[in-house]
Amino acid sequence: MGVPHARIHNFGAGPAVLPLSVVEEVQAALPNLNGSGFGLIEISHRSGAYQEVVDSAMDRIRRVLSVPEDYTILFLQGGASTQFYMTALNLLKPGEAADFLVTGGWSQKALKEAKRIGDAEAIWDDSQNGMRSVPSDSDYAVRADSVYLHYTSNNTLMGTQYPDLPDSQGKPRVLDASSDIAGVPLDVAAHDVIYAGAQKNLGPSGVTLVILSPWALARSQENSDAGRLPTMLDYTVHASKGSLFNTPNTFGIFVLDCVFKWIEENGGLAGSVARNRAKAGLLYAELDRSDFWVPHAEVGARSLMNITWRCADESHEAIFLAESAAAGLGGLKGHRSVGGIRASLYNGCPIESVEALVEFMRDFADRHS
């Protein structure tokens, strides 16, 4: 039987599960934000009470992610999809080159948008291999005239992830960290732009975290001074206004602050990494235990965040998805462009959910073998 009135084990790829304590904290703030008398979704972004929320969120991000003091933190809108274009628009001058490592659908889209601005090129592309891997440093060469190297740290669709920081060969790094930020080790200082939609590891949909180095902000300023940037796509405009140039996603930024508070209180980034490794280890061990299951990603490129697989007999997949949903295991259907099964183990997913999934998988395999 289903569980329509209870919180299920949520393995959705995003918007994703949040820690229950965060949901309860948000619930309490809806009618009255921090004793201000204003409801969370009824308060002006220009108010002092809301400025405290923004300041708190930025301070927590600096602490949890060890963001250098001279880096700029922005809360923007439009998701990573807007950043695909916005990064190139701010960093490239007309005709300049940028290099991309293509490991999935999102990096393909980032490349497409950058081509609108300059000479963007894929210097490594795993399309012919079914997006099952990520490159080793020796697999590609960054062009001498490239302004930066762009990569996507985690492939949500196919379930691959960089195990180590890719070599940019001396060029600035631009990172789409949407699906693993605050869930895996991250050297912020080794990057010049990091952007991440919040709806997987950090909060609800509608907020995009952007972190800029002084170099990136200076490049944006040059393009801004030359009149190349629309106001709403200009990093320098948003930086000068503390992410409050226009009405931001006030609700989403508050939730993001709550999530970072939860991370701090539960071991910081190191605690998140340890929990995510434990969760992924449990699930991969089950996938490797039997030839009933066929994992997609190559072993050396396996994601801790999004684990993808097929049934050896693919006719079992529809049955698996129906039975798992009835058992209170939700969000396991693979992306529409890929198919199969996918379990997203973001920060808010507790290990008890993974244990329940593994138990169900063992029972399912026994019954259908």
N, C-alpha and C positions, 0 to 999 in steps of 0.2 A: 504493500500500500504506500501511497505517497505521503508526504509530510507538508501539506499546504500551509500550515499555520506555525511552523517552526523554522528557525534558521537552518538552512541546509549546509552541507559541505560544499562550499562554492569554489570551483576550479576555473571560473570564467576568466577570459584573457583580458577583460577590461571593457567598461568600468569593473573593477575587481573588488574582492572582499577587503574590508577594513577590519582592524582589530575591534572587537565588540566594545571595549572600553572607550574607544574613540567615538564610535557611533553613539554611545550613551552620553558622552561629553557634549557632542554636537546637539543631541536631543535636548539637553538641559539648557543650552545656549539659545535655542530657537525663540523662546519667549522673552529672554532677558540675557543679553550678552554681558558677562562679567560684571553684573550689578549696575549696568548703565541705565537700565529701564527700557532700552531699545532692544527689539528682537534682532537676532543675528541677521536675518534677511531683510530687515527693515531699517538698517542704520546707514547713515551717510558715510561714504568713503572719505569724506573730508573732516570727519569728526575726530576729536582727540582719542576717543575710546577705540575707534577703528585703527587709528595710526599705531596704537599700542600693539594691535594684532599683527600688523605688517612688520613692525620692528621686531617683535618677538619671533616671527617666522624667519626673518632674515638672520637673526642672531643664532637661532637653533641650527639653521642650515650651515652657517659658518662653523659651528662647533662640531656637528655630526660629520660633516664631509671634509673638515679641515680646509676650508676655502681660504686662500691667502687674503690678507687684509686689503691688498690693492686690486683685488678682483671685484667686479660688480655683479650683484644679484638682481635679476628682474623677474617679475611675475607678469607674464603676458597671456594673451588669448590666441585662439586659432590652432592650438595643438602643434604637434611636431610637423604636421603637414604644411602649416604656414612657415615654420622654421626651415623647411627644405629650400624654400625660395629666399626667405629673409636673411639667412646666413650668407648665401652667395651674393645677394644684393648689397649687403653691408660690407662684405670683406673683399669682393672683387671689383676691380675697375674694368671698364669695357675691354673685352678681348683677352683678359688675363686668364691663366690656366689654374685649374684645381683638379686634384686627383681623388678618385673614389675607390674604395674596396667594396665590392658588391657581393653581399652574402644573403640577400633576401629581397622581398618585395619592397620593404621600406627604403633600403639603400638604393634600389632601382628608381624609386620615386624621387628621392633626394637628388640623384644624378640628373634625372629629367628636368627638374626645376632649375638646377644650376646651369644647365645648358642654355637656358634663356638669357643668362647673364654673360657667360664667358666660355672659354675653352675647357669644358668639363669632360673628363674622360675616366672610364673604368680601367684601372691598371691591374685589376684582378677581379674575376667574375666567375662565380661557381654555378652559373645557370645550367651548364651542360652536365653537371654532376648532381642536379636535383637539389641544389642548395643544402648539401649534407655536411659541409665543412666550412672552416675559416682558413685564411692563408697563414702559412709560416712566413717569417720575415724574409726568407730567401726566395719566396714565390713571386715577388713583385719588385719593381723599381720605380721610385718616385721621380717624376720628371724634374729636370734641373730648374725649369722656369715655373714650376707649380707654386702657387701662393700658399696652399695648405693641403693637408690630407684629411679626407672625411671618411669616417667609418661608423657603422652601427654596431654597438657592442653586443646586442642580443637580438636574435632573429625570432620574433614571436610566432611567426607562421610555421617555421620548419624546426624550431627547437635547437638552434646552434648558438654558440656564444664564444667570444674570445677568452681563452684561459689566461692570456697575458696581454700586456699593453703592446699593441702593434708598433713596429718601428716606423717612424715618420721620416727617417733619414734626414733629420735636421729641420724639417718643415713644421709649422704649427699644426696641431691636431684639432679637428672639429669632430665632436662626438654627439651622435644621437643615442642617448642613454635612457630612452623612454621606458624600456621594459625591464631594466635591472638596476636603476639608480637607487642607492641606499640599500641594496640587497647583495652587492658583491663589492670586493675591494675597488676603490677608485682613487687615483692620484690626480686630484683636480689641478694641481700645479703643472702637471705634464700636458695639459690641454689649454687651448686658447678660447674655445667655445664649447660649452656643454649645454645641450638642451634636452628637455624631457617633459613629455606630457605627464600630468600628475596621476592619471586615472588607473595606473597599474600598481605602483609601489608607494605613491605619495598622498593620494587623496581621491577626490572625485574628478570627473571630467570637467573641462572648461578652464583649467589653469595650466600654463606651461612655464616650467622653471627654466630660466636661461642664466648661465654663468659666463661672464666675459672677462678675459684678461685685459690688462692695459693695452696690449698690442691690438686686440680685437676692437676695443672701443676707439682707439686712435684711427684704425682703418675705417670704421664707421663714420668718424668725424670728418675724415677727408672726403668721403662720398657725400656726406651731408652738406659740407661746405660747397661742394661742386654742384649741388642742386639735383643730385641723382636719386634721392630717396623720398618716396612718399612719406608724409608725416607719421602715419601709423605704422610704417615699416622701418622706422629709423631708430636704431638702438640708442643713439645719443639723446633723442627726445625722451624716451622712457626712462633712461638713466637719470636725466636731469630732474625728472619729476618723481623719482623714487617709486616708479611703477604706478603712479597715480595720475598720469597725464589725462586719461579718460576713466570712466567708471570701470573698475576692475571686477573680477569675479570675487566679490567680498566673501561669499559663502565658501568658495573653494579655497581661498587663502587661509581662512580660519581653520578649515579641516586639515589643510597641509601643515599648519602650525601644530595642531593636535597630534598628527601622525609623527612629526619629528620629536615632539615631547615624549610620545610613547616609545620611540626608538631610543631616546636618551635614557629613559627610565628602565629600559630592558637591555642594557649592555652596550648601547651605542651601535656604531656601524659594525664593530667586531661581533657583537651579539647577533645582529641581523645575518651576517655572513655565516656564522656558525649554525644558526637555526636553518638557514636555507640549504646549507650543505647536508645537514642531517636529513631534512625532508627529501631532497633529491636523491640522496644515497639510498633511502628506503625504497623509493619507487623504481630507480634503476636496477636495484638488486632483484626486484620482482620481475622486471622486464627481461633481465638476463637469465633468470632462473629456468625459464621454459621457452621452447621454440614455438609456443602458442602465440607469443607476441613478437612483433618485428619493429624494434626501435628505428627511427628515421635517421637521426644524426650519427655521424661517425663518433667513435668513442672519445677521441681527443678534442672534439668540438661540442660536446654535450652541454646543453644549457641547464643551469640550476633553476631557472625561472619558468620556462615553458618546455615541457617534456612531451614529445610527439611520438606516436607509434601507430601501427596497424595491427590487425589480427592477421595471422598467417593465412587463415581462410577469411577473406574480406566479407563474406556473407554473414559472419558473426557480428560485424560492427554495429549494424542497426539494432540488433538484439541487445548488444552490450549497452548501447546508449539508452535504449528504452528501459532496460532493467536497472541500470545505474541511477537513472533519474527517479524511478519509482522507489529506489532505496535511499533517496535523499542525497545523491551525489550529482551535483549540477554543474553545468558549463563545460562538459567533457567533449563536446563535439568539435572536431578539428575545423580550422578556418575553411570557409566556403571554397577558397581557391585551391585547397590542398586535400581536404577530406580526412578520413581517419579519426584518431582520438588525440586529444591534447589536454593535459593537466597543467594549469598555470599555478605555480607555487609561490606567489608573491609574499611580501612581508606579512600581510594580514592573514595569510592562510596558516592556521595552526597545525602542528604536527599530528594532532589527533585526527584531522581530516585526511591526511596522507595515510595514516594507519588504517582508517576506515576504508579508504580506496583500495589499499593493498589487500586487505581481508576480502573485500568484494571480488577483486580480480582473481584471487586464488580459488574462491568458490566458483566463479564463472568458468574459469579454465577447467576445473575438475568436472563441471557439469557438461561442458561442450567439447571436451577432448574426445 
